[in-house]
Amino acid sequence: MFYTTEEAAIVCGFLNLYLDRASVDVSVRRRNAAFQLGAATETLQPEDYRWAEKVLHFLKPCWWQLHEDHRALQNALLKTHLLAEMK
């Protein structure tokens, strides 16, 4: 099971908004780039989803102020959690 195209666009777009910046640590930017590639090629592993879940939780305070459709992010977070728990 993977993200749908819409879910991948929501998660990847949101993560890129905050993580694809020069002020973000290089290792985090690399991890984000690897996640983006894995999402595009449907090769994400449970540890990739766990990483995304942690980042989405960390950035959660930004959802309400900057993004109108926070329900889509919440749904994507729930699916990310499910995918992280799959073996």
C-alpha positions in Angstrom: 0.0 0.0 0.0 1.3 3.4 -1.0 0.0 7.0 -1.1 -2.4 7.9 -3.8 -1.2 10.5 -6.2 -3.2 13.1 -4.4 -1.9 12.1 -0.9 1.7 12.1 -2.2 1.2 15.6 -3.7 -0.2 16.9 -0.4 2.5 15.3 1.8 5.4 16.0 -0.5 4.3 19.6 -1.2 3.9 20.4 2.4 7.3 18.9 3.4 9.0 20.7 0.5 7.5 24.0 1.6 9.3 23.7 4.9 12.3 21.5 4.3 13.6 22.6 0.9 15.3 25.7 2.3 18.9 26.7 2.7 18.2 27.3 6.5 17.3 23.6 7.0 20.1 21.2 7.9 21.7 19.4 4.9 20.9 16.0 6.3 17.2 16.8 6.6 17.1 18.2 3.1 18.7 15.0 1.8 16.3 12.9 3.7 13.4 14.9 2.3 14.8 14.5 -1.2 15.0 10.8 -0.8 11.4 10.7 0.6 10.2 12.7 -2.4 11.9 10.3 -4.8 10.5 7.3 -3.0 7.0 8.7 -3.0 7.3 9.4 -6.8 8.5 5.9 -7.5 6.3 4.1 -4.9 9.4 2.6 -3.2 8.9 4.0 0.3 9.6 1.7 3.2 8.1 1.7 6.7 11.0 3.7 8.1 10.4 6.4 5.4 6.8 6.7 6.6 7.9 6.9 10.2 10.3 9.7 9.3 7.5 11.6 7.5 5.1 11.0 10.4 7.6 12.6 12.8 8.2 15.6 10.5 4.5 16.1 9.9 3.8 16.0 13.7 6.7 18.5 14.3 5.3 20.9 11.7 1.7 20.4 12.8 1.4 23.9 14.4 2.0 25.4 10.9 -1.0 23.6 9.4 -3.7 25.7 11.0 -2.2 29.1 10.3 -0.8 28.7 6.8 -2.9 26.0 5.1 -6.6 26.2 4.4 -7.1 22.5 3.9 -5.7 21.1 7.1 -8.1 18.2 6.8 -6.2 16.9 3.9 -3.0 17.1 5.9 -4.6 15.3 8.8 -5.9 12.5 6.5 -2.4 12.2 5.0 -0.9 12.0 8.5 -3.3 9.3 9.5 -2.4 7.3 6.3 1.3 7.9 6.9 0.9 6.4 10.4 -0.9 3.4 9.0 1.8 2.9 6.4 4.5 3.3 9.0 3.0 0.5 11.1 2.7 -2.0 8.2 5.3 -4.7 7.9 
